[in-house]
Amino acid sequence: MMRPVARETDETDGARAREAPDARLPPVRLRDLGRSEYSETWQAMRAFTEARGPDTPDELWLVEHPPVFTLGQAGRGEHVHAPGAIPVVATDRGGQVTYHGPGQVVVYTLVDLRRTGFFVRELVRRIEEAVIETLASYGVAGFRVDGAPGVYVRIAGSPQEGARQGDAAAAESGPDPRFLDRAKIAALGIKVHRGCAYHGVALNVAMDLSPYSRIDPCGYPGLRATDLATLGVCRDRQAVGERLLECLRAQIFPD
């Protein structure tokens, strides 16, 4: 049984989510937060997860962040090289370092895994599949890379073109062969607390990609990042976000 959808926005009309009648399961609430500071959104996710009970509806939050680097629980400071004026936030999600900024679609998946019947590894797979389906909607072939969560696309050129100049460690180790002809277009990270997941996925739509050169994305020196615009797909960020929400809902809460 597919769960009913209730929508909520944080716009000035103050619209509130409405639960569908006669639902045997709590509805999935879709919330559009617009532009929101990362730290504020993170604290809101933690508060929601801490306060939720067995009957609390799951939620998907659509948001866009101002420029920020985030360090996951596996992140190391040496992977952030020249943040400049962009803040660096150490957070509790899984994974290493990534960048959020304008022109990127971020969806946070606040999901009670005890109700879904699957574990976090399966949640990650379903999130990746939703991104792959979203990209396919725009004629882009996305795929996974073993051992490197997220979604990638094939591109031309050498990965060394995207590496930082003077990176001695990267020069010694050489480029990771998994990334020779590919770039990352979506990053994800999850945290599970008392059986409930939060954090989620970021899909690059049309953004300034230069901040990625200031970090080793996901801990990989020279890993390139790309977006839909660079691939020749010009779409409104909001429209892409709505499509990703649809695909995530179908993957995480199927019939």
PyRosetta script that sets phi, psi and omega in degrees:
from pyrosetta import init, pose_from_sequence

init()
pose = pose_from_sequence("MMRPVARETDETDGARAREAPDARLPPVRLRDLGRSEYSETWQAMRAFTEARGPDTPDELWLVEHPPVFTLGQAGRGEHVHAPGAIPVVATDRGGQVTYHGPGQVVVYTLVDLRRTGFFVRELVRRIEEAVIETLASYGVAGFRVDGAPGVYVRIAGSPQEGARQGDAAAAESGPDPRFLDRAKIAALGIKVHRGCAYHGVALNVAMDLSPYSRIDPCGYPGLRATDLATLGVCRDRQAVGERLLECLRAQIFPD")
pose.set_psi(1, 121.7)
pose.set_omega(1, 177.9)
pose.set_phi(2, -74.5)
pose.set_psi(2, 135.8)
pose.set_omega(2, -179.1)
pose.set_phi(3, -72.9)
pose.set_psi(3, 143.2)
pose.set_omega(3, 175.5)
pose.set_phi(4, -66.2)
pose.set_psi(4, 157.1)
pose.set_omega(4, -179.1)
pose.set_phi(5, -107.9)
pose.set_psi(5, 134.1)
pose.set_omega(5, 170.5)
pose.set_phi(6, -119.6)
pose.set_psi(6, 136.6)
pose.set_omega(6, -177.7)
pose.set_phi(7, -109.2)
pose.set_psi(7, 148.6)
pose.set_omega(7, 178.5)
pose.set_phi(8, -144.6)
pose.set_psi(8, 137.3)
pose.set_omega(8, 175.2)
pose.set_phi(9, -121.2)
pose.set_psi(9, 159.6)
pose.set_omega(9, 176.4)
pose.set_phi(10, -106.9)
pose.set_psi(10, 32.9)
pose.set_omega(10, 179.6)
pose.set_phi(11, -86.9)
pose.set_psi(11, 178.4)
pose.set_omega(11, -171.9)
pose.set_phi(12, -68.6)
pose.set_psi(12, -17.4)
pose.set_omega(12, 179.4)
pose.set_phi(13, -74.0)
pose.set_psi(13, -11.8)
pose.set_omega(13, 176.1)
pose.set_phi(14, 65.8)
pose.set_psi(14, 26.4)
pose.set_omega(14, -179.2)
pose.set_phi(15, -58.5)
pose.set_psi(15, 138.5)
pose.set_omega(15, -178.5)
pose.set_phi(16, -113.6)
pose.set_psi(16, 153.2)
pose.set_omega(16, 176.7)
pose.set_phi(17, -66.0)
pose.set_psi(17, 143.1)
pose.set_omega(17, 177.7)
pose.set_phi(18, -121.0)
pose.set_psi(18, 130.8)
pose.set_omega(18, -179.6)
pose.set_phi(19, -79.7)
pose.set_psi(19, 135.7)
pose.set_omega(19, 178.7)
pose.set_phi(20, -68.9)
pose.set_psi(20, 142.1)
pose.set_omega(20, -179.1)
pose.set_phi(21, -71.6)
pose.set_psi(21, 154.6)
pose.set_omega(21, 174.2)
pose.set_phi(22, 59.3)
pose.set_psi(22, 27.5)
pose.set_omega(22, 178.6)
pose.set_phi(23, -85.5)
pose.set_psi(23, 129.6)
pose.set_omega(23, 178.0)
pose.set_phi(24, -80.0)
pose.set_psi(24, -20.3)
pose.set_omega(24, 175.4)
pose.set_phi(25, -119.2)
pose.set_psi(25, 151.3)
pose.set_omega(25, 176.2)
pose.set_phi(26, -58.9)
pose.set_psi(26, 144.2)
pose.set_omega(26, 179.8)
pose.set_phi(27, -68.6)
pose.set_psi(27, 156.5)
pose.set_omega(27, 171.8)
pose.set_phi(28, -86.2)
pose.set_psi(28, 123.2)
pose.set_omega(28, -178.9)
pose.set_phi(29, -96.2)
pose.set_psi(29, 128.6)
pose.set_omega(29, 176.7)
pose.set_phi(30, -104.7)
pose.set_psi(30, 122.0)
pose.set_omega(30, -177.6)
pose.set_phi(31, -120.6)
pose.set_psi(31, 129.7)
pose.set_omega(31, 175.6)
pose.set_phi(32, -103.6)
pose.set_psi(32, 109.3)
pose.set_omega(32, -176.6)
pose.set_phi(33, -91.7)
pose.set_psi(33, -4.3)
pose.set_omega(33, -178.1)
pose.set_phi(34, 66.3)
pose.set_psi(34, -141.0)
pose.set_omega(34, 176.2)
pose.set_phi(35, -88.9)
pose.set_psi(35, 126.4)
pose.set_omega(35, -175.9)
pose.set_phi(36, -145.6)
pose.set_psi(36, 140.2)
pose.set_omega(36, 176.4)
pose.set_phi(37, -60.7)
pose.set_psi(37, 141.3)
pose.set_omega(37, -177.5)
pose.set_phi(38, -59.7)
pose.set_psi(38, -49.4)
pose.set_omega(38, -174.7)
pose.set_phi(39, -61.1)
pose.set_psi(39, -39.1)
pose.set_omega(39, 179.0)
pose.set_phi(40, -65.0)
pose.set_psi(40, -42.3)
pose.set_omega(40, -180.0)
pose.set_phi(41, -66.7)
pose.set_psi(41, -41.1)
pose.set_omega(41, 178.4)
pose.set_phi(42, -60.4)
pose.set_psi(42, -46.3)
pose.set_omega(42, 179.4)
pose.set_phi(43, -63.7)
pose.set_psi(43, -35.9)
pose.set_omega(43, 177.7)
pose.set_phi(44, -65.5)
pose.set_psi(44, -39.1)
pose.set_omega(44, 176.8)
pose.set_phi(45, -62.9)
pose.set_psi(45, -44.1)
pose.set_omega(45, -179.8)
pose.set_phi(46, -63.5)
pose.set_psi(46, -42.9)
pose.set_omega(46, -179.7)
pose.set_phi(47, -64.5)
pose.set_psi(47, -42.5)
pose.set_omega(47, 178.6)
pose.set_phi(48, -60.4)
pose.set_psi(48, -46.6)
pose.set_omega(48, -177.1)
pose.set_phi(49, -66.6)
pose.set_psi(49, -38.4)
pose.set_omega(49, 179.7)
pose.set_phi(50, -66.8)
pose.set_psi(50, -36.4)
pose.set_omega(50, -173.7)
pose.set_phi(51, -88.9)
pose.set_psi(51, -16.1)
pose.set_omega(51, -172.2)
pose.set_phi(52, -69.8)
pose.set_psi(52, 151.8)
pose.set_omega(52, 178.5)
pose.set_phi(53, -118.0)
pose.set_psi(53, -174.1)
pose.set_omega(53, -176.9)
pose.set_phi(54, -60.6)
pose.set_psi(54, -27.3)
pose.set_omega(54, -177.1)
pose.set_phi(55, -103.6)
pose.set_psi(55, 6.3)
pose.set_omega(55, 179.4)
pose.set_phi(56, -68.1)
pose.set_psi(56, 127.0)
pose.set_omega(56, 178.9)
pose.set_phi(57, -62.1)
pose.set_psi(57, 145.0)
pose.set_omega(57, 171.4)
pose.set_phi(58, -70.0)
pose.set_psi(58, 156.0)
pose.set_omega(58, -177.6)
pose.set_phi(59, -136.9)
pose.set_psi(59, 147.6)
pose.set_omega(59, 170.4)
pose.set_phi(60, -118.8)
pose.set_psi(60, 122.3)
pose.set_omega(60, -177.0)
pose.set_phi(61, -107.7)
pose.set_psi(61, 122.4)
pose.set_omega(61, 174.8)
pose.set_phi(62, -96.8)
pose.set_psi(62, 128.9)
pose.set_omega(62, -174.0)
pose.set_phi(63, -153.4)
pose.set_psi(63, 158.2)
pose.set_omega(63, 171.3)
pose.set_phi(64, -126.5)
pose.set_psi(64, 134.9)
pose.set_omega(64, -177.3)
pose.set_phi(65, -107.3)
pose.set_psi(65, 147.7)
pose.set_omega(65, 164.6)
pose.set_phi(66, -63.3)
pose.set_psi(66, 165.9)
pose.set_omega(66, -176.5)
pose.set_phi(67, -55.2)
pose.set_psi(67, 130.5)
pose.set_omega(67, 178.9)
pose.set_phi(68, -162.2)
pose.set_psi(68, 140.6)
pose.set_omega(68, 168.0)
pose.set_phi(69, -97.4)
pose.set_psi(69, 137.0)
pose.set_omega(69, 176.9)
pose.set_phi(70, -122.2)
pose.set_psi(70, 136.3)
pose.set_omega(70, 178.1)
pose.set_phi(71, -105.3)
pose.set_psi(71, 118.9)
pose.set_omega(71, 176.5)
pose.set_phi(72, -77.4)
pose.set_psi(72, -177.6)
pose.set_omega(72, -175.9)
pose.set_phi(73, -64.0)
pose.set_psi(73, -25.8)
pose.set_omega(73, 177.7)
pose.set_phi(74, -93.4)
pose.set_psi(74, 2.0)
pose.set_omega(74, -175.4)
pose.set_phi(75, -70.5)
pose.set_psi(75, 148.6)
pose.set_omega(75, 176.6)
pose.set_phi(76, -125.3)
pose.set_psi(76, 141.9)
pose.set_omega(76, -176.1)
pose.set_phi(77, -58.8)
pose.set_psi(77, -29.7)
pose.set_omega(77, -178.3)
pose.set_phi(78, -68.6)
pose.set_psi(78, -11.4)
pose.set_omega(78, 176.7)
pose.set_phi(79, -85.5)
pose.set_psi(79, -2.9)
pose.set_omega(79, 174.0)
pose.set_phi(80, -111.3)
pose.set_psi(80, 111.3)
pose.set_omega(80, -168.2)
pose.set_phi(81, -101.0)
pose.set_psi(81, -42.9)
pose.set_omega(81, -175.4)
pose.set_phi(82, -148.4)
pose.set_psi(82, 71.2)
pose.set_omega(82, -176.0)
pose.set_phi(83, -65.9)
pose.set_psi(83, -25.2)
pose.set_omega(83, -178.7)
pose.set_phi(84, 60.5)
pose.set_psi(84, -131.5)
pose.set_omega(84, -178.1)
pose.set_phi(85, -83.5)
pose.set_psi(85, -4.0)
pose.set_omega(85, -179.3)
pose.set_phi(86, -80.6)
pose.set_psi(86, 124.8)
pose.set_omega(86, -178.8)
pose.set_phi(87, -67.0)
pose.set_psi(87, 152.7)
pose.set_omega(87, 175.5)
pose.set_phi(88, -116.2)
pose.set_psi(88, 123.4)
pose.set_omega(88, -177.7)
pose.set_phi(89, -117.3)
pose.set_psi(89, 121.3)
pose.set_omega(89, 172.9)
pose.set_phi(90, -82.4)
pose.set_psi(90, 121.3)
pose.set_omega(90, -172.2)
pose.set_phi(91, -122.6)
pose.set_psi(91, 177.8)
pose.set_omega(91, -174.5)
pose.set_phi(92, -103.5)
pose.set_psi(92, 10.2)
pose.set_omega(92, 177.2)
pose.set_phi(93, -75.1)
pose.set_psi(93, 165.9)
pose.set_omega(93, 172.0)
pose.set_phi(94, -73.0)
pose.set_psi(94, 164.0)
pose.set_omega(94, 176.6)
pose.set_phi(95, 97.2)
pose.set_psi(95, -170.4)
pose.set_omega(95, -175.0)
pose.set_phi(96, -113.6)
pose.set_psi(96, -129.7)
pose.set_omega(96, -173.2)
pose.set_phi(97, -98.9)
pose.set_psi(97, 142.1)
pose.set_omega(97, 173.2)
pose.set_phi(98, -146.8)
pose.set_psi(98, 177.3)
pose.set_omega(98, -178.8)
pose.set_phi(99, -123.0)
pose.set_psi(99, 139.2)
pose.set_omega(99, 169.9)
pose.set_phi(100, -120.6)
pose.set_psi(100, 144.3)
pose.set_omega(100, 178.5)
pose.set_phi(101, -168.9)
pose.set_psi(101, 175.4)
pose.set_omega(101, 179.3)
pose.set_phi(102, -56.0)
pose.set_psi(102, 143.1)
pose.set_omega(102, -178.5)
pose.set_phi(103, 88.0)
pose.set_psi(103, 7.7)
pose.set_omega(103, 179.2)
pose.set_phi(104, -115.2)
pose.set_psi(104, 137.7)
pose.set_omega(104, 174.8)
pose.set_phi(105, -92.6)
pose.set_psi(105, 122.9)
pose.set_omega(105, 175.6)
pose.set_phi(106, -117.1)
pose.set_psi(106, 130.3)
pose.set_omega(106, 174.1)
pose.set_phi(107, -125.3)
pose.set_psi(107, 123.5)
pose.set_omega(107, 176.8)
pose.set_phi(108, -97.8)
pose.set_psi(108, 132.8)
pose.set_omega(108, -174.2)
pose.set_phi(109, -108.0)
pose.set_psi(109, 100.2)
pose.set_omega(109, -179.8)
pose.set_phi(110, -98.0)
pose.set_psi(110, 95.7)
pose.set_omega(110, -165.3)
pose.set_phi(111, -129.3)
pose.set_psi(111, 131.9)
pose.set_omega(111, 172.8)
pose.set_phi(112, -82.6)
pose.set_psi(112, 102.9)
pose.set_omega(112, -176.6)
pose.set_phi(113, -66.6)
pose.set_psi(113, -22.7)
pose.set_omega(113, 178.7)
pose.set_phi(114, -66.4)
pose.set_psi(114, -28.6)
pose.set_omega(114, 178.0)
pose.set_phi(115, -81.7)
pose.set_psi(115, -32.6)
pose.set_omega(115, -177.6)
pose.set_phi(116, -73.4)
pose.set_psi(116, -29.3)
pose.set_omega(116, -178.9)
pose.set_phi(117, 84.9)
pose.set_psi(117, 9.6)
pose.set_omega(117, 175.3)
pose.set_phi(118, -130.5)
pose.set_psi(118, 165.1)
pose.set_omega(118, -175.5)
pose.set_phi(119, -94.9)
pose.set_psi(119, 178.3)
pose.set_omega(119, -172.2)
pose.set_phi(120, -64.0)
pose.set_psi(120, -34.7)
pose.set_omega(120, 178.8)
pose.set_phi(121, -60.5)
pose.set_psi(121, -39.5)
pose.set_omega(121, 177.7)
pose.set_phi(122, -70.1)
pose.set_psi(122, -35.7)
pose.set_omega(122, 175.8)
pose.set_phi(123, -60.8)
pose.set_psi(123, -44.9)
pose.set_omega(123, 178.3)
pose.set_phi(124, -59.3)
pose.set_psi(124, -44.5)
pose.set_omega(124, 179.5)
pose.set_phi(125, -60.5)
pose.set_psi(125, -41.6)
pose.set_omega(125, -178.7)
pose.set_phi(126, -69.7)
pose.set_psi(126, -36.2)
pose.set_omega(126, 175.9)
pose.set_phi(127, -64.2)
pose.set_psi(127, -45.7)
pose.set_omega(127, 177.5)
pose.set_phi(128, -59.5)
pose.set_psi(128, -42.1)
pose.set_omega(128, -179.7)
pose.set_phi(129, -64.0)
pose.set_psi(129, -37.3)
pose.set_omega(129, 177.5)
pose.set_phi(130, -63.2)
pose.set_psi(130, -39.9)
pose.set_omega(130, 177.0)
pose.set_phi(131, -65.2)
pose.set_psi(131, -44.1)
pose.set_omega(131, 179.1)
pose.set_phi(132, -59.8)
pose.set_psi(132, -41.4)
pose.set_omega(132, 177.3)
pose.set_phi(133, -65.4)
pose.set_psi(133, -40.3)
pose.set_omega(133, 178.4)
pose.set_phi(134, -61.8)
pose.set_psi(134, -47.0)
pose.set_omega(134, 178.7)
pose.set_phi(135, -60.9)
pose.set_psi(135, -40.5)
pose.set_omega(135, 179.6)
pose.set_phi(136, -60.9)
pose.set_psi(136, -29.3)
pose.set_omega(136, 177.7)
pose.set_phi(137, -60.7)
pose.set_psi(137, -24.8)
pose.set_omega(137, -178.4)
pose.set_phi(138, -110.8)
pose.set_psi(138, 17.8)
pose.set_omega(138, 175.9)
pose.set_phi(139, 76.1)
pose.set_psi(139, 20.2)
pose.set_omega(139, -179.4)
pose.set_phi(140, -108.9)
pose.set_psi(140, 131.3)
pose.set_omega(140, 179.9)
pose.set_phi(141, -92.4)
pose.set_psi(141, 105.8)
pose.set_omega(141, 175.9)
pose.set_phi(142, -98.3)
pose.set_psi(142, 157.2)
pose.set_omega(142, -179.4)
pose.set_phi(143, -155.7)
pose.set_psi(143, 168.1)
pose.set_omega(143, 177.4)
pose.set_phi(144, -92.8)
pose.set_psi(144, 161.3)
pose.set_omega(144, 171.1)
pose.set_phi(145, -124.4)
pose.set_psi(145, 126.3)
pose.set_omega(145, -177.3)
pose.set_phi(146, -55.5)
pose.set_psi(146, 130.0)
pose.set_omega(146, 176.1)
pose.set_phi(147, 78.5)
pose.set_psi(147, 2.1)
pose.set_omega(147, -178.6)
pose.set_phi(148, -134.5)
pose.set_psi(148, 85.4)
pose.set_omega(148, -175.6)
pose.set_phi(149, -53.9)
pose.set_psi(149, 148.6)
pose.set_omega(149, -177.7)
pose.set_phi(150, 126.9)
pose.set_psi(150, -171.4)
pose.set_omega(150, 179.6)
pose.set_phi(151, -128.6)
pose.set_psi(151, 139.4)
pose.set_omega(151, -173.1)
pose.set_phi(152, -126.3)
pose.set_psi(152, 162.0)
pose.set_omega(152, 174.1)
pose.set_phi(153, -134.8)
pose.set_psi(153, 157.7)
pose.set_omega(153, 178.0)
pose.set_phi(154, -84.4)
pose.set_psi(154, 138.1)
pose.set_omega(154, 177.5)
pose.set_phi(155, -140.3)
pose.set_psi(155, 166.3)
pose.set_omega(155, 177.9)
pose.set_phi(156, -89.1)
pose.set_psi(156, 162.5)
pose.set_omega(156, 174.7)
pose.set_phi(157, 100.2)
pose.set_psi(157, 167.1)
pose.set_omega(157, -179.6)
pose.set_phi(158, -89.4)
pose.set_psi(158, 142.2)
pose.set_omega(158, 177.4)
pose.set_phi(159, -62.7)
pose.set_psi(159, -20.8)
pose.set_omega(159, 179.1)
pose.set_phi(160, -67.8)
pose.set_psi(160, -20.8)
pose.set_omega(160, 176.6)
pose.set_phi(161, -63.4)
pose.set_psi(161, -27.8)
pose.set_omega(161, -179.1)
pose.set_phi(162, -96.1)
pose.set_psi(162, -3.1)
pose.set_omega(162, -178.2)
pose.set_phi(163, -77.5)
pose.set_psi(163, 157.7)
pose.set_omega(163, 177.4)
pose.set_phi(164, -70.4)
pose.set_psi(164, 144.6)
pose.set_omega(164, 175.8)
pose.set_phi(165, -68.9)
pose.set_psi(165, 138.1)
pose.set_omega(165, 175.4)
pose.set_phi(166, 75.4)
pose.set_psi(166, 19.5)
pose.set_omega(166, 178.7)
pose.set_phi(167, -83.1)
pose.set_psi(167, 93.6)
pose.set_omega(167, -175.0)
pose.set_phi(168, -63.7)
pose.set_psi(168, -41.2)
pose.set_omega(168, -178.6)
pose.set_phi(169, -62.1)
pose.set_psi(169, -43.4)
pose.set_omega(169, 179.6)
pose.set_phi(170, -65.6)
pose.set_psi(170, -38.1)
pose.set_omega(170, -179.1)
pose.set_phi(171, -65.0)
pose.set_psi(171, -37.5)
pose.set_omega(171, -179.1)
pose.set_phi(172, -69.6)
pose.set_psi(172, -42.6)
pose.set_omega(172, -175.5)
pose.set_phi(173, -82.9)
pose.set_psi(173, -25.6)
pose.set_omega(173, -177.3)
pose.set_phi(174, 78.8)
pose.set_psi(174, 164.2)
pose.set_omega(174, -178.8)
pose.set_phi(175, -67.5)
pose.set_psi(175, 145.3)
pose.set_omega(175, 176.2)
pose.set_phi(176, -66.6)
pose.set_psi(176, 123.3)
pose.set_omega(176, -176.3)
pose.set_phi(177, -61.3)
pose.set_psi(177, -19.6)
pose.set_omega(177, 178.6)
pose.set_phi(178, -66.8)
pose.set_psi(178, -20.6)
pose.set_omega(178, -173.4)
pose.set_phi(179, -112.6)
pose.set_psi(179, 20.5)
pose.set_omega(179, -173.6)
pose.set_phi(180, -60.3)
pose.set_psi(180, -40.0)
pose.set_omega(180, -176.2)
pose.set_phi(181, -128.9)
pose.set_psi(181, 33.7)
pose.set_omega(181, -175.8)
pose.set_phi(182, -144.0)
pose.set_psi(182, 160.4)
pose.set_omega(182, 178.8)
pose.set_phi(183, -137.2)
pose.set_psi(183, 155.0)
pose.set_omega(183, -178.6)
pose.set_phi(184, -89.3)
pose.set_psi(184, 131.1)
pose.set_omega(184, 178.8)
pose.set_phi(185, -114.3)
pose.set_psi(185, -15.3)
pose.set_omega(185, 179.0)
pose.set_phi(186, -146.0)
pose.set_psi(186, 132.8)
pose.set_omega(186, 178.3)
pose.set_phi(187, -117.9)
pose.set_psi(187, 150.8)
pose.set_omega(187, 178.9)
pose.set_phi(188, -145.0)
pose.set_psi(188, 157.8)
pose.set_omega(188, 176.6)
pose.set_phi(189, -159.7)
pose.set_psi(189, 143.0)
pose.set_omega(189, -174.8)
pose.set_phi(190, -130.4)
pose.set_psi(190, 147.8)
pose.set_omega(190, 169.6)
pose.set_phi(191, -124.7)
pose.set_psi(191, 137.1)
pose.set_omega(191, 176.4)
pose.set_phi(192, -116.9)
pose.set_psi(192, 127.5)
pose.set_omega(192, 178.8)
pose.set_phi(193, -130.9)
pose.set_psi(193, 118.5)
pose.set_omega(193, -179.7)
pose.set_phi(194, 52.6)
pose.set_psi(194, 42.1)
pose.set_omega(194, 176.9)
pose.set_phi(195, 82.1)
pose.set_psi(195, 2.8)
pose.set_omega(195, -177.8)
pose.set_phi(196, -117.5)
pose.set_psi(196, 132.3)
pose.set_omega(196, -177.0)
pose.set_phi(197, -94.9)
pose.set_psi(197, 148.5)
pose.set_omega(197, 168.8)
pose.set_phi(198, -148.2)
pose.set_psi(198, -176.9)
pose.set_omega(198, -161.9)
pose.set_phi(199, 70.9)
pose.set_psi(199, -164.9)
pose.set_omega(199, -174.0)
pose.set_phi(200, 173.9)
pose.set_psi(200, -129.0)
pose.set_omega(200, -168.0)
pose.set_phi(201, -135.6)
pose.set_psi(201, 147.9)
pose.set_omega(201, 176.8)
pose.set_phi(202, -124.8)
pose.set_psi(202, 125.5)
pose.set_omega(202, -179.4)
pose.set_phi(203, -115.4)
pose.set_psi(203, 125.4)
pose.set_omega(203, -178.0)
pose.set_phi(204, -80.9)
pose.set_psi(204, 122.3)
pose.set_omega(204, -177.6)
pose.set_phi(205, -105.9)
pose.set_psi(205, -66.3)
pose.set_omega(205, 179.5)
pose.set_phi(206, -150.8)
pose.set_psi(206, 93.0)
pose.set_omega(206, -171.1)
pose.set_phi(207, -140.0)
pose.set_psi(207, 166.5)
pose.set_omega(207, 171.1)
pose.set_phi(208, -75.6)
pose.set_psi(208, 111.5)
pose.set_omega(208, -176.1)
pose.set_phi(209, -86.6)
pose.set_psi(209, -6.2)
pose.set_omega(209, -174.2)
pose.set_phi(210, -60.7)
pose.set_psi(210, -32.1)
pose.set_omega(210, 178.0)
pose.set_phi(211, -59.0)
pose.set_psi(211, -23.7)
pose.set_omega(211, 178.3)
pose.set_phi(212, -63.6)
pose.set_psi(212, -24.1)
pose.set_omega(212, 178.8)
pose.set_phi(213, -73.2)
pose.set_psi(213, -9.8)
pose.set_omega(213, 179.6)
pose.set_phi(214, -90.8)
pose.set_psi(214, -3.4)
pose.set_omega(214, -178.2)
pose.set_phi(215, -135.5)
pose.set_psi(215, 169.0)
pose.set_omega(215, 166.0)
pose.set_phi(216, -97.5)
pose.set_psi(216, 95.8)
pose.set_omega(216, -173.6)
pose.set_phi(217, -53.6)
pose.set_psi(217, 126.1)
pose.set_omega(217, 179.6)
pose.set_phi(218, 58.3)
pose.set_psi(218, 22.3)
pose.set_omega(218, 177.2)
pose.set_phi(219, 84.8)
pose.set_psi(219, 9.4)
pose.set_omega(219, -177.7)
pose.set_phi(220, -110.9)
pose.set_psi(220, 106.7)
pose.set_omega(220, 177.3)
pose.set_phi(221, -58.0)
pose.set_psi(221, 132.0)
pose.set_omega(221, 177.1)
pose.set_phi(222, 84.4)
pose.set_psi(222, -6.1)
pose.set_omega(222, 177.4)
pose.set_phi(223, -63.5)
pose.set_psi(223, 126.3)
pose.set_omega(223, -179.0)
pose.set_phi(224, -87.9)
pose.set_psi(224, 149.2)
pose.set_omega(224, 173.4)
pose.set_phi(225, -113.5)
pose.set_psi(225, 149.1)
pose.set_omega(225, 177.0)
pose.set_phi(226, -140.9)
pose.set_psi(226, 176.6)
pose.set_omega(226, 177.3)
pose.set_phi(227, -143.3)
pose.set_psi(227, 173.1)
pose.set_omega(227, -178.4)
pose.set_phi(228, -61.7)
pose.set_psi(228, -38.6)
pose.set_omega(228, -178.8)
pose.set_phi(229, -61.7)
pose.set_psi(229, -42.5)
pose.set_omega(229, 178.5)
pose.set_phi(230, -63.0)
pose.set_psi(230, -30.0)
pose.set_omega(230, 178.6)
pose.set_phi(231, -83.8)
pose.set_psi(231, 4.3)
pose.set_omega(231, 177.6)
pose.set_phi(232, 87.9)
pose.set_psi(232, 12.3)
pose.set_omega(232, 179.6)
pose.set_phi(233, -105.0)
pose.set_psi(233, 108.6)
pose.set_omega(233, -178.8)
pose.set_phi(234, -102.0)
pose.set_psi(234, 103.2)
pose.set_omega(234, -179.3)
pose.set_phi(235, -135.1)
pose.set_psi(235, 150.6)
pose.set_omega(235, 177.5)
pose.set_phi(236, -66.4)
pose.set_psi(236, 135.1)
pose.set_omega(236, -179.0)
pose.set_phi(237, -57.2)
pose.set_psi(237, -40.8)
pose.set_omega(237, -178.5)
pose.set_phi(238, -63.6)
pose.set_psi(238, -41.8)
pose.set_omega(238, 179.9)
pose.set_phi(239, -64.2)
pose.set_psi(239, -41.1)
pose.set_omega(239, 177.5)
pose.set_phi(240, -64.7)
pose.set_psi(240, -39.5)
pose.set_omega(240, 178.1)
pose.set_phi(241, -61.7)
pose.set_psi(241, -42.5)
pose.set_omega(241, 178.8)
pose.set_phi(242, -64.0)
pose.set_psi(242, -39.6)
pose.set_omega(242, 178.5)
pose.set_phi(243, -65.5)
pose.set_psi(243, -41.6)
pose.set_omega(243, 178.7)
pose.set_phi(244, -63.7)
pose.set_psi(244, -39.4)
pose.set_omega(244, 176.0)
pose.set_phi(245, -57.8)
pose.set_psi(245, -44.6)
pose.set_omega(245, 179.3)
pose.set_phi(246, -59.5)
pose.set_psi(246, -45.6)
pose.set_omega(246, -177.4)
pose.set_phi(247, -68.7)
pose.set_psi(247, -38.5)
pose.set_omega(247, 177.5)
pose.set_phi(248, -64.2)
pose.set_psi(248, -43.3)
pose.set_omega(248, 179.9)
pose.set_phi(249, -61.5)
pose.set_psi(249, -43.4)
pose.set_omega(249, -179.2)
pose.set_phi(250, -66.4)
pose.set_psi(250, -34.9)
pose.set_omega(250, -178.5)
pose.set_phi(251, -76.9)
pose.set_psi(251, -43.5)
pose.set_omega(251, -173.9)
pose.set_phi(252, -83.9)
pose.set_psi(252, -32.9)
pose.set_omega(252, -177.1)
pose.set_phi(253, -124.7)
pose.set_psi(253, 64.0)
pose.set_omega(253, -175.9)
pose.set_phi(254, -74.0)
pose.set_psi(254, 172.4)
pose.set_omega(254, 175.3)
pose.set_phi(255, -59.6)
pose.dump_pdb("model.pdb")
